[in-house]
């Protein structure tokens, strides 16, 4: 790899660009999907939950002012939101117990009823079967009716936000791990996928499930522990091979492919003799996807990174400042990279080539200084995986399939390029 001095301004600009891209992708991801949630509802849910003191859902009318001064406001709302043109001339009345408002015009009618459990909800029922939720908020002793963001809240905060965070964390881990491996092994072809480490880890997780009876929901840390052990074993093998004199970048990758083939064979045997439920769970690790995203998974992954991986990265940085042998530091760095791989494969399955692509994109922009390439590659990986998962969600495919389709041609290009370099230098 050629050495080039990075420009600080270029690095700052690139980091800002990546952060803005992540924000843009999060906005697109959060507001698009199969569920019937409009963009306005999605943004309203995000703003109301994030800044409750500054934003609230759309105000409709005050309960005590209908019938009365807010009757026209209610009519306009029914016409604008539901196309009820007859509401303009409709009669508005309230029941004796003041819990139901009726809007009627001949045979047409609609009712708004307060929930009997005083749960802060009301129900808008329009003749013809349509029913909508409304929110009741107490403000200065008044009951103010607002549009309900219940569906948007469930969709955004229970489904989309966890998946977004998982994509960012996974992409960051894979991008960082790939940059560490390429620097530690001095091999531009190195990545968790091409070295076979992801495959070995993906083999360890099914062992914990099929033989140990673990599940990602119940025994996540047991699976993570087994996956971590397998990751360290695979890393030790790669380190041993890479230090042989005959170990060219291409040959190291070939050994990684051998480990990948063996891992797939072992996993297939386990699936063949395993129970149906365990086999179904194992398929998840073979493909690589973010469909199992949840707040529990995000929290598990974030905790593992926060308390295990980040301190190790800081330790490596401190050791480098004190002049510790670089070869030893590279070994420590490979251990950290293997733990990053174990974390991602444990929770998302085998997602390939993010760790290969991200460092090369990063070097193309900011140069070869590993002090900048390693952390910024994490941001590049987050952008890549978040963007690809947005596409995967649209075309209904596992994101691991898309990363492989994109990464395989790039690997071929790198192999050809390294082969030409070998010919020129020989």
C-alpha positions, 0 to 999 in steps of 0.5 A: 500500500502506498503511503500518502499524508492525509490532509486534516481538512479533507479528513474533517470534510469526509467525516462530516460528509459521512455523518450527514449521509448517515443522518440522511439515510436514517431520515429516509429509512425511518419514513419509508416502509411497507406499513401505512405510515406517512412521512408526516406521521413518521417525522411527527413521531420522531420529533414528539418522542425526541423533543416532547417539550417542543413538539406535539402531535397535530391539535384538532380541537378542545373537547369542551368547545365542541359544540361551540367555538371549535366546531368549525375546526372539527369540520375542517379536520374531517374534510381535510383528513378524511374527505368528509364533505358533508361535515360542513353542514352537519349538526354537531351534538354531545351526549348527556354524559359528555363522552361522545360527540356526534357529527350527523347530516341525514344518513351520514354520521361520525362519532368521537368517543372518549375511552371509558378507561380514561387512558388518554385515548378517543375513538373516531368512528365514521359510518361505513366502518372506518375507525381512527385513534385520537389522543387526549391531552390535558392542558390547563385543565382542558381536554385537547384532542390531537391526532394519534401517532400510535401506529407511527410510534410502534412502526418507528420506535419498535421496528425501524429505529432498532434496525437503523441502529443495528445497521449502524453498529454492525457496519461500524464494527465490520468497517473497523474490523476490516481496516484493522485486519488490512493494517495488521496483516499488511494485506489489502485483501484482508477482511472478516469475510475473505479471511474466513473469520466470519464463516468460522464465527457463523459456525460457532453460533449454530453449535451453541444453538443446536448442541447447547440449546441456546437462543439469541433471545434467551442466551445471547451472551452464551452464543456470543461467548462461543462465537468469540472463542471461534473468532479467536481460533480463526484469528490465531490461524490467520496470524500464523499463516500470514507470518510464513514466508510463502504467505502472499496476500492471495494465499492468505485469502485462499486459506480463508476460503478453505476455512470458509468451506470447512465451516460451511461443511460443519454447519451443514452437518449440524443442520442435517442432524439438528432439530427443525427449530434449531435449524431454522434459527441457524439459517439466520447466521448463514445468510446475514440479515437485520430482520431480527433487530430489536432494542434488546439486540441493539443494547446487547451489541452496544454494551459489548462494544462499550465495555469490551472492544472500545477499552481494548482499542484505547489500550492498543493506542496507549501501547503504541504511544509508549513504543511497544513492539509494533508486531505485538500491537498488530497481534492485539489489534487482530484480537480486537478485530476478531471480537468485533466480528464475533459481535456482528455475526452473533447478532446479524449473521454473516454479512460479507465484504463491508469490511473489505470495501470500507477501508479501501473507500476510506483510503481513496479519500484520506490516504493510508494513515491507519490512525485515521483509516481505522476509525473512519472506516467504521463510519464508511461501513455504517453508511454502506450497510445502512444504504444497502439495507434500505435497498434490501428492505425495498427489494425484500432480500437479506442484506447479506445477499446484496453485500456479497453481490457488490463485494465479490466483483470488487474482490476480483478487482483487488486480486487482479490488481495485486497480481499485476503488482507481483508481476511488476515487482518480480 
